[in-house]
Amino acid sequence: MKKYRFTLLLLLFPCLFSGLSSGLQAQEYGGADSGEISANALNRLTVISFQLSALNEKLRNELQDSRQSSWELRSMLETSKKELEGLRNGLDILKQELEASRIISTELSTAALNSQTELTGLQTTLKKAESSLMSLELSFSVYRAAAEGRIKVLSKQNRLLKWTCAAAGALAAGFGIAYMAGR
C-alpha cells in the first residue's frame, strides 16, 4: 500500500507544480496596474509552498519507508538465499545417502544371490552325500550279510575240521594202538 501512495504522490507533484506556475502566470498578466504580486497571489503562493513542503515531507517519509522496506527485503532475500543454500546442501547429502543406500542394496542383493547359489550347492552336495550314505549303507548291509554268511560257512568248516581232526586223531590213535599192539 505504501508503494501505491508513493506513486500517487509522485503523480500529484507535477500537477501541483503546473497549477502553481499557471496561477503565477495568470497573476503576472492579469495585473495590468502594477508589476507587484497581489496579496491574494502571495497567500496562494504561501499555501502552495506549505502544501509543497508537506508533500516534500511525505515524499521524504515515503522514501525512508521505501528504503527501510528495501533493506528488509534485502535482508529477507539474504536469509532466503542462505536457507536455499542449506536446502541444496541437504538435498546433496540426501542424494549421497540415496546413492550409498543403492550401493548397499546392490551389495545385499548380490550377497543374497551368492547365498542362494551357495545354498543350492550345499543342498546338491547334501543330496549327493545322502545318496552316497545310502549306497554305503546298502553296500555295508550286503557286505555284512556276505560276511555273516562267510562266518557261518567258516564256522561250519571249522567244526567239521575239528570233528575231522578229532576223528583222524582217534583213527590215528586206534591205528597207533593197533600197530603197537601188533608188533
C-alpha positions in Angstrom: 0.0 0.0 0.0 2.9 2.3 0.8 4.3 1.8 -2.7 1.0 3.0 -4.2 0.9 6.1 -2.0 4.4 7.0 -3.1 3.5 6.6 -6.7 0.3 8.7 -6.2 2.3 11.4 -4.6 4.8 11.4 -7.5 1.9 11.8 -10.0 0.4 14.6 -8.0 3.6 16.6 -7.7 3.7 17.7 -11.4 0.0 18.6 -11.3 0.6 20.9 -8.3 3.6 22.4 -9.8 1.8 23.1 -13.1 -1.1 24.6 -11.1 1.4 26.9 -9.3 3.1 28.0 -12.4 -0.2 28.7 -14.3 -1.5 30.6 -11.3 1.6 32.8 -11.2 1.4 33.5 -14.9 -2.3 34.5 -14.6 -1.3 36.9 -11.8 1.5 38.4 -13.8 -0.6 39.0 -16.9 -3.8 39.7 -15.0 -2.5 42.7 -13.0 -2.3 45.5 -15.5 -1.9 48.3 -13.0 1.1 47.2 -11.0 4.1 44.9 -11.5 3.8 43.7 -7.9 2.2 40.4 -6.8 -1.1 40.9 -5.2 -1.8 39.7 -1.6 -4.2 37.1 -2.8 -1.5 35.6 -5.1 1.0 35.9 -2.2 -1.4 34.0 0.1 -1.9 31.4 -2.6 1.9 31.0 -3.0 2.2 30.6 0.7 -0.5 27.9 0.8 1.1 26.2 -2.2 4.5 26.4 -0.5 3.1 24.8 2.7 1.5 22.1 0.5 4.7 21.5 -1.3 6.6 21.4 2.0 4.1 18.9 3.4 4.2 16.9 0.1 8.1 17.0 0.3 7.9 15.7 3.9 5.5 13.0 2.8 7.8 12.1 -0.1 10.8 12.0 2.3 8.9 9.7 4.7 7.8 7.5 1.9 11.4 7.4 0.5 12.6 6.5 4.0 9.9 3.8 4.3 10.8 2.6 0.9 14.4 2.4 1.8 13.5 0.5 5.1 11.3 -1.9 3.1 14.1 -2.3 0.6 16.6 -3.1 3.3 14.1 -5.5 4.9 13.5 -7.2 1.6 17.3 -7.5 1.0 17.6 -9.0 4.5 14.8 -11.4 3.7 16.4 -12.2 0.4 19.8 -12.9 2.0 18.0 -15.1 4.6 16.1 -16.9 1.8 19.4 -17.4 -0.1 21.0 -18.9 3.0 18.0 -21.2 3.6 18.0 -22.2 -0.1 21.7 -23.0 0.1 21.1 -25.0 3.2 18.3 -26.9 1.5 20.6 -27.5 -1.5 23.3 -28.9 0.8 20.7 -31.0 2.5 19.5 -32.3 -0.9 23.1 -33.1 -1.9 23.5 -35.0 1.4 20.2 -36.9 0.7 21.4 -37.7 -2.8 24.7 -39.1 -1.5 22.8 -41.1 1.2 20.4 -42.4 -1.5 23.4 -43.4 -3.7 25.0 -45.1 -0.7 21.7 -46.9 0.0 21.6 -48.0 -3.6 25.1 -49.4 -3.4 24.3 -51.2 -0.2 21.1 -52.5 -1.7 23.0 -53.8 -4.7 25.6 -55.4 -2.5 22.9 -57.0 -0.3 21.2 -58.3 -3.5 24.5 -59.7 -4.7 25.2 -61.3 -1.3 21.7 -62.8 -1.2 22.2 -64.2 -4.7 25.5 -65.7 -3.7 24.0 -67.1 -0.6 21.2 -68.6 -2.7 23.7 -70.1 -5.0 25.8 -71.5 -2.1 22.6 -72.9 -0.5 21.7 -74.6 -3.8 25.2 -76.0 -4.0 25.1 -77.2 -0.4 21.7 -78.8 -1.0 23.1 -80.6 -4.0 26.1 -81.7 -2.0 23.9 -82.9 0.9 21.7 -84.9 -1.6 24.9 -86.5 -3.0 26.2 -87.2 0.5 22.8 -88.8 1.5 22.9 -90.8 -1.7 26.4 -91.9 -1.0 25.5 -92.8 2.6 22.5 -94.8 1.4 24.8 -96.6 -1.1 27.4 -97.2 1.6 24.7 -98.5 4.0 23.4 -100.8 1.3 26.9 -101.9 0.4 27.7 -102.4 4.1 24.5 -104.4 4.5 25.4 -106.6 1.5 29.0 -107.0 2.8 27.7 -107.7 6.3 25.3 -110.3 5.0 28.1 -111.8 2.9 30.5 -111.7 5.9 27.9 -113.3 8.2 27.3 -116.0 5.6 31.1 -116.5 5.2 31.4 -116.6 9.0 28.7 -119.3 9.2 30.4 -121.3 6.4 33.8 -120.9 8.1 32.3 -121.8 11.4 30.7 -125.0 9.9 34.0 -125.8 8.2 35.9 -125.2 11.4 33.6 -127.5 13.3 33.8 -130.1 10.5 37.5 -129.7 10.5 37.6 -130.1 14.3 35.5 -133.2 14.1 37.5 -134.5 11.2 40.7 -133.8 13.1 39.3 -135.5 16.2 38.2 -138.4 14.1 41.5 -138.6 12.3 43.3 -138.3 15.7 41.1 -141.1 17.1 41.7 -143.2 14.0 45.4 -142.5 14.1 45.4 -143.4 17.8 43.5 -146.5 17.0 46.0 -147.4 14.2 48.8 -146.5 16.6 47.4 -148.6 19.3 46.8 -151.4 16.8 50.3 -151.1 15.3 51.8 -151.1 18.7 49.7 -154.0 19.8 50.7 -155.9 16.7 54.3 -155.6 16.9 
